[in-house]
Amino acid sequence: MTLWGVSLTAMQGLEVNEVVDWGPAIRPTRANIDLQAVVANSRRLSELAHSPVLAVVKADAYGHGAVSVARALEAARSVAGFAVSLVEEGIELRAAGITSSILVMGPSLMDSHDLMVEHELMPMISDERHLAPLARAAGKRTRVLDLHLKIDTGMGRLGLHEGSLGDVLSQIESAKNLRLVGVASHLACADEDEASDAQCMTHEQLRRFAGIVATCRKRVAPEVRYHVANSAGILRFEAARYDLARPGLALYGNGAGPGVGLRQAISLRSQVTQLRHVTTGARVSYGATWTAKRDSVLAIVPIGYADGLPRNISGKGHALIGGARMAIVGTVSMDMIVVDVTDLPAAAIGDEVVLLGSQGAESISVAQLAKQAGVSEYELTCGISKRVPRTYDERLH
Ligand SMILES: *Cc1c(COP(=O)(O)O)cnc(C)c1O
């Protein structure tokens, strides 16, 4: 399983660890991604945002697989382009044949200006010191590099100070190899509870952004596009509607309640690989935290915290087997869990086990599992490790 091996080598002649290809996985643990759901979500989000969307596919599309997700969205023509965090992530998409525009949102341009130009990636500039080297890199190749500016309206992390905007616009105007195509900001609290202080902050950020947009409109080309909405911005703030939106979490069907019309794209599945009969009083797994209160039948399932199943669900999580919700008992191990199937007499080796997703009438959502584990929905899907092969439902169009 290569990640950025190829592109990194291409980048700087760096030594890259040799990647061992295991061939087809033997262990029956898989993350399945419904690409049709991602495409449908992108269309729904576009509708809700009243604008085209840039699909945020950073961090390997939040664990869903950036290349497969981007290919499906590009083929469906349902998004205006892609947004990633790292230059490496942009190069990975180009190496996979993605031709749509790719916005690199992260801070770490470092000295990658030549790579940005070579691979036709659009930087989102939050530090004006990158302008001159970018202009030089574009000049060397006699190209014009499109770029976006990011303004800090209160997130306090990345972004130009509002006060330096005039100066920065002048610099871009005078650099003939640079073209401003977007002006953006990022919301810090759009997903916080209604009526909390944090929500006041979102309104304040949106008010400041509106001011910035008004200033820019007087100065820059009319084609420049403005954008501020992440998923929560799209779902909760009409004032975050501009020319583009940047959903990540919601693109994969998460971060939204039922009734919004989004579908969770990921499911996490394994199989029962052993059944054990134990007697009353038997203890299970590390720390012996579970004791059988009756003679029990236990299923051993080969998925653990090294696969991204949070260890914090020990003693409270569930797995779906035979269309029913069964308790995970004892501590989640690195490579396996134990599930109590005493009440499921038909349970057999080879039965499908669902940790995320649906089986029959039952389902476990990313939101439910994240809440149970005390982690965010973002961390949960990003944390499904590379040891878990991704499979794709391709039934598109
Ligand atoms: C990650 C990111 C997004 C997407 O945020 P979600 O909450 O996943 O929709 C949008 N904009 C920027 C700048 C980001 O870094």
The ligand as an ORCA input file, in Angstrom:
! r2SCAN-3c Opt
* xyz 0 1
  C     -10.638     21.038      6.881
  C     -11.067     22.319      6.349
  C     -12.376     22.467      5.826
  C     -13.421     21.385      5.915
  O     -13.976     21.387      7.206
  P     -15.189     20.409      7.612
  O     -15.546     20.819      8.973
  O     -14.627     19.026      7.548
  O     -16.250     20.615      6.607
  C     -12.696     23.671      5.241
  N     -11.798     24.682      5.187
  C     -10.554     24.587      5.709
  C      -9.624     25.739      5.623
  C     -10.145     23.404      6.318
  O      -8.930     23.301      6.822
*
